[in-house]
Amino acid sequence: MNTFLLVAATVLMVVIIIPLVRVWKGPTVFDRLLGANAMATKTIVLIAMIGYFYDRIGMFIDITLAYAALGFISSLALAKYMTAEAHPEENDD
């Protein structure tokens, strides 16, 4: 079972690199945001797998929940910022 987890974690680390190309070369900010969110999602799964590997899944689930909440809130903030920047006449500020 440990061998399977190590192989799966290694494959997942390689798969995390794929959205990095979108983050690096994304023609728009939204493409970069999408790539960053994909990387964050795969990182959450990787952290949970590491927790299972070390038999400390309870502690690592708390870490993944915090990481997921941080990623979600930052995505919302960036989307709100980009929407406000694209339509400045609609802002009440």
JOKA-V480457 format. One record per pair of residues at least 6 apart in sequence whose ideal C-beta (glycine too) atoms are under 6 Angstrom apart, sorted by sequence separation. I is the first residue (numbers start at 1). J is the second residue. D is the distance in whole Angstrom. If there is no record, write none. Layout:
i=I j=J d=D
i=I j=J d=D
This chain:
i=26 j=32 d=4
i=51 j=57 d=4
i=84 j=91 d=6
i=22 j=31 d=6
i=23 j=32 d=5
i=51 j=60 d=2
i=23 j=35 d=4
i=22 j=35 d=3
i=23 j=36 d=6
i=47 j=60 d=6
i=19 j=35 d=4
i=47 j=63 d=6
i=48 j=64 d=5
i=47 j=64 d=5
i=19 j=38 d=4
i=19 j=39 d=5
i=44 j=64 d=5
i=16 j=39 d=6
i=44 j=67 d=6
i=44 j=68 d=6
i=16 j=42 d=5
i=40 j=71 d=4
i=12 j=46 d=5
i=37 j=75 d=6
i=9 j=49 d=5
i=33 j=78 d=6
i=5 j=53 d=5
